Amino acid sequence: MQTRLLGRTKQQVTQLGYGSMGLRGPATWGVRVVDESSADRMLNSVLDAGINFIDTAPDYGISEERIGRYLRRRRDDFLLATKCGCDPLQHEDHLEIRHTWTRQRIRTNLEESLRRLQTDMIDLLQFHGGDADTLQNEGLIDLLLEFRERGLIRWLGISSSLPNLPKLLQLDVFDTVQLPWSCLDPRHAPLMDQAAEQGLGVIVRGGIAQGGPDAEIQRPLLNQVWEQAGLDDFLSSGMSRAELLLRCTLSRTSCHTTIVGTCNPEHLRENLRAAEHGPLPASVLQEIEDRVSKVQKGKATS
């Protein structure tokens, strides 16, 4: 498993990370539900494969509890990232995602995450959204710095996107940034590069675009980009669309790790094989990005 330096954390992380949203359990959202034995097997398979970065959040139902339950004895084998600002409300049949930006909510998030994850320290605590003014004015950044001084967390990060991300990067207080990027939706590419240049560790989400046109959950707008850019042209013998998407993401030097979530053992194996094949040739990546850019410019002028 190839690794990269996660910015100013100075930690080596595997380029392929694991996103645990799929472990959220019943009465949340979506149709895919994983039972306890499957969650146990998946989490341990992730570590057995050499992946050393796991991302979760209080917003992901019982994901934190399952990580604590099944990986507590392997806590030294991986870097653990979770989030704060989360104020989810569990209804009888679904989970309502809410975010609250107060010091009490952030303290509660940390206390509950430590308990659920069965650990005494979080490697990376990330604001799950928020804007620069609120995080500053409410004293929330100072609070995370206090957590770090007390040894409750090692690093602080932000999980965000446009339009809030530029001002958040200007604060220059975070160790990492998590943002969305895929070759089908590369709007955040300049911010990804900027964050890496500032020395932040860059964590990409959505880097496999849910699998593209072959995904179980279809994204029609992304499928249109794929088709109009003619990306099937780049599928070599035996390469799936998901592999091409993932290898595009891994080819970005400013992407230090990309979190891919799955609870399907075969999909995990496919992702691992794609990561083993490594980055695409620079010329291929450039051609893909040029084609997608041309499609986007056409949409903007139509």
N, C-alpha and C positions, 0 to 999 in steps of 0.2 A: 504494500500500500504506500503510494507516494505521499510525502508530507510537505508542508510549507510552514514557514514561520508566521504565526498569528500576530503580526504587527508588534506593537510595543509590549505585548504580554511576554514575548520572547519564548513562547511555547511552540513546539512543533505539533501541528495538527494534521490529521489525515485529510487529503483533499476531498474525500467523500465523507461527509458527516451524516448523522441520523437525526431526522426530525420526527418527534414522537406524537404528532397530532393524531395519527391514526390509532393510538392507544387510548383514545378519549373515553371509550366505553359507551354503554347504552344511554338513551334519553338525552342525547346531545344534539347532533345534527347529522345529516347524511344517512346513507343506508348501510355502510360498512361497519360492522360491530365485531370486535375481537374478544374472545373469551380469555379467561385467566391463563390457561395452559398455553394458548397461542401467544399471548403477550410475553410470557416467560421465555418461550422458545425463541421468539423474535429478538428480544433484547439480548439474550445471551449469544445468539447467532451473530448479532452485530459486533459484539466484542470479540467473539471467536474469530471473526473475519479480519480483525485488526483495526476496525474503526475506533477512533479514540475521542470523538466529539459527539455529544448528545445534547440536543436542544429541546426544551419543553416549556411549559407555561401553566399557570393556574387556570388559564382560559381553556385548557385542553382536558376538561373533565377529570377523569381519574388517572391521567397519564403520569403525573408526579408520583402518585401513590404506587403505581405499578413499577416505576423505575426504582423507587426505594425498596419495594418488597422483593424484587427479583435481582437487583444489582448491588444491594448494600454490601455484600461480601466482596464485591469486585470494584469498590469505590476508587481504588488507586489506579484502575485500568483506563480511566477515561476522564476527560474534562466535561464538567457538568454546567450547562447554561440554562437558566430559567429567566423569568420576566417578572416585572412588577408594574403597578398601576392597574392591575387586573381586579375587577369587582364583579365576577360572574354571578348570575342568579339562576339557580337550578329550578326549573318548573317540572311539573309531573312528566311531561313528554318531550321537553327540549331544554337546552342550556342557552340562556340569554347572555350574550357577551356585552359587558359594560366596562368602561374604564373610568377610574376616579383618581384625581391628582391631588391627594392630600398626604401629609406626613403620616397620619394614622393608617391610611390604606397601604402605604408602602411598608410601614413597619409590620402590619398584619400579614401582608404578602410574604415578607421574608420569614417571619415566625412560622407561618403555616407551611411554607415550602420546605424549610429545614425539617419540620416534623414529618411531612409526607415523604420527603426524599430520604429520610432516616440518615441524615448527615449533619455534621456540625459546621460545615462551611460550603458555600456555593462558589464555584470557580468564577462564573460570570453571571452577574445580575444585570439584566437589560430592561430599560424602560420600554414597555410595550406600547409604543406610540408616544403621543404628547408633543408639545411644541416648545421651542426654546424659552420663550418668555414665561410660560407657566412653570416649567421645570426650575427655572431660576427664581422666579418671584415667590414660589411656594417653598423654597429651600430644599427641594427634593434632591438636587445634585449634591448639595452639602450633606444631606442625610446619607446618601450612598457612600460618600467619602468617609463619613463617620463609621459606617458599617465596615469599610475596608480597614480603617485604623484599628477597629476592634477585632479584626480577624474573622469576621463573619462572611465576608466575600473577598475574593482576590482581585477582581477587576470589575469595572462598570462599563456598560455598553448601552447602545440604543438600537432598537428595532423599529425602523421607520421607512418613510418613502416620501415622494413628492406630495405636497408642496413644502412640507415641514423640514425635510432633511437638510437643505442648504444652510439654514440658520443654525441647526443643531451642530453641523460640522464646524461652523465658525466658532463655536464655544471652545473647541479644542480641549475638552476635558475627558473625553471618552477613550477607552482602550480599544473598543471594537465597535463596528457598525454592522447591522444586519439589514439587508435591502433586497428588493426583488430584481432579478435579471434573468432573461433567457434570450437566445438569439432571435426569438420571435417577438420579443418585447424588450428592446434594449434601451429604453428611455433613461435608465439610471446609470448607463455606462460612464458618462463623465463624472458622476458623483462617486462611483466605485473607484475610478482612477484617482480622483482627488483624495478620497479617504486613505487609499494606500500610500499616496505621496506624503500625506500628513503623518504617516506612521501607524495608522489604525489597523487592527486586524479586520479583514473584510469577510463577512459571512454572507453567502448568497442563498436566498430562498427562491423557490420557483424555478430553479435552474434546469429542470427537466420538463417544464411547462406541462405538468401532469401527463407526460407521455406523448404530447402532440396529437396528431390525427388518430392515432391508435388508442388513445386514452379511454379508460372506462367512463370517466366523466368528461364529456365533450366541451370544448371551448371554441365555439364557432368562429369568433374573431381571430383567434390564433390559428385555427385551421386554414382560414382564408389567406393569412400571411404565408403559411407553409406552401399552399398550393400556388399562389400567385408568384412566389419567389422560386418555384420549381425546385424545392429542396430535395425531392426524391432523386434528383440527378446526382446527389452526393452519397447515396447509399451504396457502399461497396458490397460485395458478396457476403451475405449473412448478417449485415448490419441492420438493426432495427431503427425505426425513427427515434425511439427513446434514446438509444445509444448515441445517435448523432447529436441530439439535443444536449445530452449530458456531457459529451466530449467537447462540444462548443463551449460550454460553461467552464470545464476544466482547463480549456486552452487559454482562458483569460488570466494573465499573470497577476492582475490585481484581485483575483478571487482566491482567497487563501483556503477556504473550505466551502463546500456547497452542501446544504442539508437536504437530504432526500428522504421523504417519509414513505414507508410502505409497511404493510403487515402481511404481505404475500412473500413466502420464502423464495419462490422462483424469481419474483421481481428483484429481491435483494441480490440473488445470484447474478441476474442480468446486469444490475448496476455495478456489481463488483467486477464483472468481466469487462464492462465498458471502461471503468476506471483503470483496469490493468492495461487496456489498449492505449491509454494515455491521451495526451493532447492531439488535436488534428494538426496536420501540416499548416504552417502559417499562411501559405497561399490559399489553401482551402478555406480556412477561417475567414480570410479577407474577402474571398469571393462570396461566401455566405452572407457576411455582414453587408457587402455592397448590394447584393440582391435585395435583402430585407430593407435596407435604407431606400432603395429605389421604389419598392412597394409603398413604403410609408410616405414618401414624398408625393407619390401619385395619389394616395388617399387624401393628403393634406390640400392638394390643389384641385381635387374633383368637387 
